[in-house]
Amino acid sequence: MIMLTHQLANLLIFIWVVIALAVGFLAGVQPLYVGLAVGGLAIAFFFFTRFESAVLALLILRSALDPFSDQQVPAAFAIALDILTLFYVAITLLAGQTVRTNGFWWLFAGWVLLQSLWVTYFPEGELRLNDAVWLNSIREWVRLFSWLMVYLLVMQLKDRIHPQKIISALFLALILPLTAAVTQMLLPISVLPVFLQGAKDPISGEISRINGTLGLSNTFATFLLLFIGLTYWQLGQSRRRWVWWLLLSLLAFFYVSTKALFSLMMLGVFILVLILPKLSLIKLIAGAFLFVIVIALFASTEFGQQRLASLGQTPLLNPDLDISRAILLSQGDGNSFNWRLAQWNFLIQAWQRSPIFGYGLATSPNLTIYNNYAHNDYVRALAEGGIVGFSAFIAFLGTQFTYLVGLIRRSSPNSSQYQFCWVLLALFVSIIVGMITENIWSHTTLFFYWWTLLAIAGWNWDQPYA
């Protein structure tokens, strides 16, 4: 617990007086706000009196919030977490104690600060006069800043909770998403609340792709891949391996049920990187066999067959179809890959009109006739940030890769920390590959847990914990 100095005690008294006055004012304006304020105070009290438990609870809770995006609940959660983290850091400094960071966090902070340059930057044109675009840029920067605060908050658990305990607690974040996925698979759409309805089949009107509580099937897929990696790591740490084999099978089943074609590519890359440290013919065959099983399960459904067949009508697998014709066909052939080619082409054309600094954060949906995300995070970074922003984005990805490789080299071979960092590296490589055809940088929940895991990866796992 933080020991309060006399000055700090006076500061806290002043803050409580201000809060009391604010509550009194809100009572006269809108009674509902009083309830929200009191609830916020209760959370804040729990946060500062049971810090470790409160942080773990907040981490677990995040996976259940996306169904309420229309009510701005995830955004409110992120802002509240930012405020709590900054307030906790301020109190820690005032108490004369150390705020725990590491070298990577400072690099992360520098990158987030750099992104603020693109919040107010727009080239000449109608985007400069569009308040909605400016607000979207602010929201995007706040989202990035929240990731930084998650990393900082988790770092304050260092020397208080063992990393393995934090990882084990994170598995509780699977409960609500998987429960929602089961209901989407078993119950008719007519009895499901709107926020739990997955992607609908255009013909039958029933759910064709599950999304758990993550809003989109693609977002759910990357979330599941993260926990598939953690489950694989737990297999090497637990004596009750059958429990983790059972969970791994369950996660793989849901992973295939998202019917996200890009996720198959990510899984293949993940498996390949995972077996590289001790590559052998047996492991290579086993990895290939596992990947074939996943492909077979994906192709066993009519939807999966249609998605795989659609690849034959793209320049990727059809040598008689060039990119220009694929872009023209994308207007009406319903092929998502050809649509992506068209979207990337429009964004690159837009970038050429503002090549150095791009158009600003979160502007890519406003740069093409489709009014949609880029579905390629590299093209998005180029269009929104220009050459400068794109270079910063690539450098930041490279920093993460270098940091993980450094942790692996410093860890003892065959140790749990070594295996954990290698799993993270395999996940990261699969993520940067998946960014080629998907908006993975927009998968907020995935990165919420990613920064949590990256924060604990560099701790001293061998020291005794209470």
C-alpha positions in Angstrom: 0.0 0.0 0.0 1.1 3.6 -0.7 2.0 5.4 2.5 0.4 8.8 2.6 2.5 11.9 3.3 0.9 15.0 5.0 0.8 16.9 1.7 -0.7 13.9 -0.1 -3.4 13.6 2.6 -4.3 17.2 2.2 -4.5 16.7 -1.6 -6.9 13.8 -1.2 -9.1 15.8 1.2 -9.2 18.6 -1.3 -10.2 16.1 -4.1 -13.0 14.6 -2.0 -14.4 18.1 -1.3 -14.4 18.8 -5.1 -16.1 15.5 -5.8 -18.7 16.2 -3.1 -19.5 19.6 -4.7 -19.6 18.0 -8.1 -22.1 15.4 -6.9 -24.3 18.0 -5.4 -24.3 20.0 -8.6 -25.1 16.9 -10.7 -28.0 16.0 -8.4 -29.6 19.3 -9.4 -28.9 18.8 -13.1 -29.6 15.1 -13.7 -30.1 12.5 -10.9 -28.8 9.7 -13.2 -25.4 11.3 -13.3 -25.3 11.0 -9.5 -25.7 7.2 -9.8 -22.9 7.1 -12.3 -20.7 9.3 -10.2 -21.3 7.2 -7.1 -20.6 4.0 -9.0 -17.4 5.5 -10.3 -16.3 6.5 -6.8 -17.0 2.9 -5.6 -14.8 1.6 -8.4 -12.1 4.1 -7.6 -12.2 3.1 -4.0 -11.8 -0.6 -4.9 -9.0 0.3 -7.3 -6.9 2.1 -4.6 -7.7 -0.2 -1.7 -7.4 -3.6 -3.6 -5.1 -2.6 -6.4 -4.0 -6.0 -7.6 -7.4 -7.5 -7.6 -8.9 -4.4 -9.2 -6.4 -4.5 -12.1 -7.0 -8.2 -12.8 -10.8 -7.6 -12.7 -10.5 -4.7 -15.2 -8.4 -6.9 -17.5 -10.9 -9.7 -17.4 -13.9 -7.5 -17.9 -12.7 -5.9 -21.1 -13.6 -8.9 -23.3 -17.3 -8.5 -22.4 -17.8 -4.8 -23.4 -17.8 -4.7 -27.2 -21.5 -5.7 -27.5 -22.3 -2.3 -26.0 -20.2 -0.2 -28.4 -23.3 1.7 -29.6 -23.7 2.9 -26.0 -20.0 3.9 -25.9 -19.3 1.6 -23.0 -15.9 0.4 -24.3 -14.9 4.1 -24.9 -16.0 5.0 -21.4 -14.1 2.1 -20.0 -11.0 3.1 -21.7 -11.2 6.7 -20.6 -12.0 5.6 -17.0 -9.0 3.3 -17.1 -6.8 6.1 -18.4 -7.9 8.4 -15.6 -7.4 5.8 -12.9 -4.0 4.9 -14.2 -2.8 8.6 -14.3 -4.3 9.3 -10.9 -2.6 6.2 -9.4 0.7 7.2 -11.0 0.4 10.8 -9.6 -0.3 9.5 -6.1 2.6 7.1 -6.3 4.9 9.9 -7.3 3.6 12.2 -4.5 4.1 9.4 -2.0 7.8 9.3 -3.1 7.5 5.8 -4.5 8.7 4.5 -7.9 6.4 4.2 -10.9 7.5 1.1 -12.7 8.3 1.3 -16.4 10.8 -0.2 -18.8 12.7 0.9 -21.9 10.1 -0.4 -24.3 7.3 1.6 -22.5 9.2 4.9 -23.2 9.6 4.0 -26.8 5.9 3.2 -26.9 5.1 6.5 -25.2 7.2 8.3 -27.8 5.4 6.7 -30.6 2.0 7.5 -29.2 3.1 11.1 -28.7 4.2 11.2 -32.3 0.8 10.1 -33.5 -0.7 13.2 -32.0 0.8 15.1 -34.8 -1.8 13.5 -37.1 -4.8 14.4 -35.0 -5.1 17.9 -36.2 -3.2 17.5 -39.5 -5.4 17.4 -42.7 -4.3 18.6 -46.1 -6.3 21.2 -47.9 -9.8 19.9 -48.9 -13.1 19.0 -47.5 -11.6 16.8 -44.8 -10.2 19.9 -43.1 -13.8 21.3 -42.8 -15.3 18.0 -41.5 -15.8 18.0 -37.7 -16.7 14.3 -37.7 -13.4 13.4 -39.3 -11.6 15.4 -36.6 -13.5 13.7 -33.8 -12.7 10.3 -35.3 -9.0 11.3 -35.3 -9.2 12.2 -31.6 -11.0 9.0 -30.7 -8.3 7.0 -32.6 -5.5 8.8 -30.7 -7.3 8.2 -27.3 -7.5 4.5 -28.3 -3.8 4.3 -28.8 -3.1 6.3 -25.6 -5.3 3.8 -23.7 -3.1 0.9 -24.9 -0.1 2.8 -23.5 -2.0 3.2 -20.2 -2.8 -0.5 -20.1 0.9 -1.3 -20.4 1.8 1.2 -17.7 -1.0 -0.1 -15.4 0.1 -3.7 -15.7 3.7 -2.7 -15.1 2.7 -1.5 -11.6 1.9 -5.2 -10.7 5.6 -6.0 -11.1 7.0 -7.7 -8.0 3.5 -8.0 -6.6 2.0 -10.8 -8.7 3.8 -13.5 -10.5 3.4 -13.3 -14.3 2.0 -16.9 -14.5 -0.8 -15.9 -12.1 -1.7 -13.0 -14.3 -1.8 -15.2 -17.4 -3.9 -17.8 -15.6 -6.4 -15.0 -14.5 -6.7 -13.8 -18.1 -8.3 -17.1 -19.1 -11.4 -15.9 -17.2 -11.8 -13.4 -20.0 -12.8 -16.3 -22.2 -16.0 -17.2 -20.2 -18.4 -14.6 -21.6 -17.2 -14.5 -25.2 -17.3 -18.3 -25.5 -20.7 -18.5 -23.7 -22.0 -15.9 -26.2 -20.5 -18.0 -29.1 -22.3 -21.1 -27.9 -25.6 -19.3 -27.7 -25.1 -17.9 -31.3 -24.5 -21.5 -32.5 -27.4 -23.2 -30.7 -30.2 -20.7 -30.4 -32.3 -19.2 -33.2 -31.6 -15.6 -34.0 -35.1 -14.6 -33.1 -34.5 -15.2 -29.4 -31.0 -13.6 -29.2 -30.6 -10.0 -28.1 -29.4 -7.7 -30.9 -25.9 -7.2 -29.3 -25.3 -11.0 -29.4 -26.4 -11.6 -33.0 -23.5 -12.6 -35.2 -23.1 -12.2 -38.9 -26.4 -13.1 -40.7 -26.7 -15.3 -43.8 -28.3 -13.1 -46.5 -30.6 -16.0 -47.6 -31.7 -17.8 -44.5 -31.4 -14.8 -42.2 -29.8 -17.0 -39.5 -26.4 -16.6 -38.0 -23.7 -17.7 -40.4 -20.6 -16.6 -38.4 -20.1 -16.4 -34.7 -18.5 -13.4 -33.0 -18.9 -14.1 -29.3 -18.9 -10.7 -27.5 -16.4 -9.1 -29.9 -18.8 -7.6 -32.4 -17.2 -8.9 -35.5 -16.2 -12.4 -36.5 -12.8 -11.3 -37.6 -12.2 -9.6 -34.3 -13.3 -12.7 -32.4 -10.9 -14.8 -34.6 -7.8 -12.8 -33.6 -8.9 -12.8 -29.9 -9.2 -16.6 -30.1 -5.8 -17.0 -31.7 -4.2 -15.1 -28.8 -5.7 -17.5 -26.3 -4.8 -20.5 -28.5 -1.2 -19.4 -28.1 -1.6 -19.0 -24.3 -3.3 -22.4 -24.1 -0.4 -24.0 -26.0 2.0 -22.4 -23.6 0.0 -23.7 -20.6 0.3 -27.2 -22.0 4.0 -27.1 -21.2 3.5 -25.7 -17.7 0.7 -27.8 -16.3 0.6 -31.3 -15.0 -3.1 -31.6 -15.9 -2.4 -31.4 -19.6 -5.7 -32.9 -20.5 -7.5 -29.8 -19.3 -5.5 -27.6 -21.6 -5.8 -30.0 -24.5 -9.6 -29.9 -24.0 -9.6 -26.1 -24.0 -7.2 -25.9 -27.0 -9.6 -28.2 -29.0 -12.6 -26.0 -27.9 -10.8 -22.8 -29.0 -9.8 -24.3 -32.3 -13.4 -25.3 -32.9 -14.6 -21.7 -32.3 -11.7 -20.4 -34.3 -12.8 -22.3 -37.4 -16.5 -21.4 -36.7 -15.7 -17.7 -37.2 -15.2 -18.6 -40.8 -12.6 -15.8 -41.3 -10.5 -16.7 -44.3 -7.5 -14.5 -43.2 -7.4 -16.4 -39.9 -6.3 -19.6 -41.6 -3.3 -17.8 -43.0 -2.5 -16.4 -39.5 -2.8 -19.8 -38.0 -0.5 -21.3 -40.5 2.2 -18.6 -39.8 1.7 -19.1 -36.1 2.3 -22.8 -36.2 5.3 -22.4 -38.5 7.0 -19.9 -36.2 6.1 -21.9 -33.1 7.9 -25.0 -34.3 11.0 -23.2 -35.6 13.1 -23.4 -32.3 13.1 -27.2 -32.4 12.3 -27.9 -36.0 12.2 -31.5 -36.9 10.5 -33.7 -39.5 8.1 -35.0 -37.0 7.1 -31.5 -35.7 6.8 -30.2 -39.3 4.5 -33.1 -40.2 2.5 -32.6 -37.1 2.1 -28.9 -37.7 1.1 -29.5 -41.3 -1.4 -32.1 -40.2 -3.0 -29.8 -37.7 -3.2 -27.0 -40.3 -4.8 -29.4 -42.8 -7.4 -30.5 -40.2 -8.3 -26.8 -39.7 -8.6 -26.2 -43.5 -10.7 -29.4 -43.8 -13.1 -28.2 -41.0 -13.3 -24.8 -42.7 -14.1 -26.3 -46.0 -16.7 -28.7 -44.5 -19.3 -25.9 -44.4 -21.0 -24.3 -47.5 -19.8 -20.9 -46.4 -16.2 -22.1 -46.2 -16.4 -23.7 -49.6 -17.6 -20.5 -51.1 -14.8 -18.5 -49.5 -12.1 -20.9 -50.7 -13.7 -21.0 -54.2 -13.7 -17.2 -54.4 -9.9 -17.3 -54.3 -9.9 -18.9 -57.7 -11.5 -15.7 -59.1 -8.7 -13.5 -57.9 -5.3 -12.6 -59.5 -3.8 -14.6 -56.6 -4.8 -18.0 -58.1 -6.1 -17.0 -61.6 -3.3 -16.1 -63.9 -5.8 -15.0 -66.6 -7.2 -12.3 -64.3 -5.0 -9.2 -63.9 -5.3 -6.7 -61.1 -7.0 -4.0 -63.2 -9.8 -6.4 -64.3 -10.2 -7.7 -60.7 -10.7 -4.1 -59.6 -13.4 -3.6 -62.2 -15.1 -6.9 -61.3 -15.1 -6.0 -57.6 -18.0 -3.6 -58.2 -20.4 -6.5 -58.6 -18.8 -10.0 -58.2 -19.1 -10.1 -54.4 -15.5 -11.3 -54.1 -14.1 -9.8 -50.9 -10.5 -10.2 -52.1 -11.1 -8.3 -55.4 -12.9 -5.7 -53.3 -9.8 -5.3 -51.2 -7.7 -4.8 -54.3 -10.0 -1.9 -55.3 -10.0 -0.4 -51.9 -6.2 -0.5 -51.7 -5.9 1.0 -55.1 -8.2 3.9 -54.2 -6.3 4.6 -51.0 -2.9 4.6 -52.7 -4.3 7.0 -55.3 -5.4 9.2 -52.4 -2.0 8.9 -50.7 -0.3 10.1 -53.9 -2.1 13.5 -53.5 -0.6 13.9 -50.0 2.5 11.6 -50.0 4.5 13.1 -47.1 2.1 13.3 -44.1 -1.0 11.6 -45.5 -4.5 12.8 -44.3 -4.5 12.2 -40.5 -5.5 9.5 -38.1 -8.6 7.4 -38.8 -9.3 9.2 -42.2 -9.0 6.2 -44.5 -12.7 5.4 -44.5 -13.3 8.9 -45.9 -10.8 8.6 -48.7 -12.6 6.1 -51.0 -16.0 5.6 -52.5 -16.6 2.6 -50.2 -16.4 4.6 -47.0 -14.9 1.6 -45.3 -11.7 0.6 -43.5 -8.6 -0.1 -45.5 -8.5 -3.9 -44.8 -4.8 -3.6 -45.0 -3.0 -1.9 -42.1 0.0 -1.0 -44.1 -2.0 0.8 -46.8 -4.0 2.4 -44.0 -0.8 3.7 -42.3 0.5 5.0 -45.7 -2.7 6.8 -46.6 -3.3 8.3 -43.1 0.3 9.1 -42.1 2.1 9.4 -45.5 5.7 8.3 -45.8 6.5 9.8 -42.3 3.6 8.0 -40.5 4.1 4.8 -42.5 7.8 4.8 -41.5 6.9 5.4 -37.9 4.4 2.5 -38.0 6.9 0.0 -39.5 9.5 1.2 -37.0 7.1 0.6 -34.1 6.3 -2.9 -35.3 10.1 -3.5 -35.7 10.7 -2.3 -32.2 8.2 -4.9 -30.8 9.8 -7.7 -32.8 13.3 -6.7 -31.7 12.1 -6.4 -28.1 10.7 -10.0 -28.1 13.8 -11.4 -29.8 15.9 -9.7 -27.1 13.8 -11.2 -24.3 14.1 -14.7 -25.9 17.9 -14.3 -26.1 18.1 -13.2 -22.4 15.9 -16.0 -21.1 17.1 -19.4 -20.1 16.3 -22.0 -22.8 13.4 -24.3 -22.0 12.3 -22.0 -19.1 8.7 -21.0 -18.9 9.6 -17.4 -19.7 11.5 -18.4 -22.8 8.6 -20.5 -24.1 6.1 -17.7 -23.3 8.2 -15.1 -25.2 8.4 -17.5 -28.2 4.7 -17.9 -28.2 4.3 -14.1 -28.2 6.8 -13.9 -31.1 4.8 -16.4 -33.1 1.6 -14.5 -32.4 3.2 -11.2 -33.4 4.5 -12.5 -36.7 1.1 -13.9 -37.5 -0.5 -10.6 -36.6 1.8 -8.6 -38.9 1.1 -11.1 -41.7 -2.7 -10.8 -41.0 -2.4 -7.1 -41.3 -1.9 -7.5 -45.1 -5.6 -8.3 -45.7 -7.4 -7.3 -42.4 -7.9 -4.3 -40.1 -6.1 -6.0 -37.2 -4.8 -2.6 -35.9 -8.5 -1.8 -35.2 -9.0 -5.0 -33.1 -8.9 -3.1 -29.8 -9.6 -6.1 -27.5 -6.8 -8.1 -29.0 -4.3 -5.4 -28.4 -5.7 -4.7 -24.9 -4.5 -8.2 -23.9 -1.4 -8.0 -26.2 0.0 -5.1 -24.3 -0.8 -6.8 -21.0 1.2 -9.9 -22.1 4.1 -7.8 -23.5 4.3 -5.9 -20.2 4.8 -9.0 -18.1 7.1 -10.7 -20.6 10.1 -8.8 -19.5 9.8 -9.3 -15.8 12.1 -11.4 -13.7 10.1 -14.7 -13.5 12.6 -16.5 -11.3 12.4 -14.2 -8.3 10.1 -15.2 -5.4 6.6 -13.6 -5.3 4.3 -13.2 -2.3 
